[in-house]
Amino acid sequence: MIFKKQTKDNELYVYMNGKLIYKRWLDTGQSKVFDVMAYDKYTEFSIKEDKKK
């Protein structure tokens, strides 16, 4: 599995094998999961964006 993290303006996108699975708005903290099977409670990694200093 290949994961790619991309930040555009104020949005964080996470792709798995070229398919969008997660989107987060950084200013409000709201998020949307597009593929529940790829990101559920058993997922090994947490999707977080470092706060800008």
C-alpha positions in Angstrom: 0.0 0.0 0.0 1.3 3.4 -0.9 0.1 6.4 1.2 0.5 10.0 -0.1 -0.2 13.1 2.1 -0.9 16.4 0.3 -1.7 19.8 1.8 -3.4 22.4 -0.3 -4.3 25.8 1.1 -6.0 24.8 4.4 -6.9 21.2 3.5 -5.1 18.0 4.1 -5.7 15.1 1.7 -4.5 11.5 2.2 -4.5 9.1 -0.7 -4.0 5.3 -0.6 -2.9 3.7 -3.9 -4.1 6.9 -5.7 -7.6 6.9 -4.1 -8.7 9.7 -1.8 -9.5 8.2 1.6 -9.3 11.1 4.0 -9.8 14.9 4.0 -9.3 17.3 6.9 -9.8 21.1 7.1 -6.9 22.3 9.2 -8.4 25.6 10.5 -11.6 24.0 11.9 -10.4 20.4 12.6 -13.3 18.9 10.7 -12.6 15.8 8.7 -14.2 13.4 6.2 -13.4 9.7 5.8 -14.1 8.5 2.2 -13.0 4.9 2.6 -14.0 3.4 6.0 -12.2 0.1 5.3 -8.9 1.9 4.8 -9.1 4.1 7.9 -11.0 2.5 10.8 -10.4 1.9 14.5 -7.9 -0.9 13.6 -5.7 1.3 11.4 -2.1 1.1 12.4 -1.2 4.8 11.7 -2.9 8.0 12.8 -3.4 10.7 10.3 -2.3 14.0 11.8 -0.8 17.2 10.4 2.0 18.9 12.4 1.0 22.4 13.7 2.8 25.2 11.9 5.2 27.1 14.1 
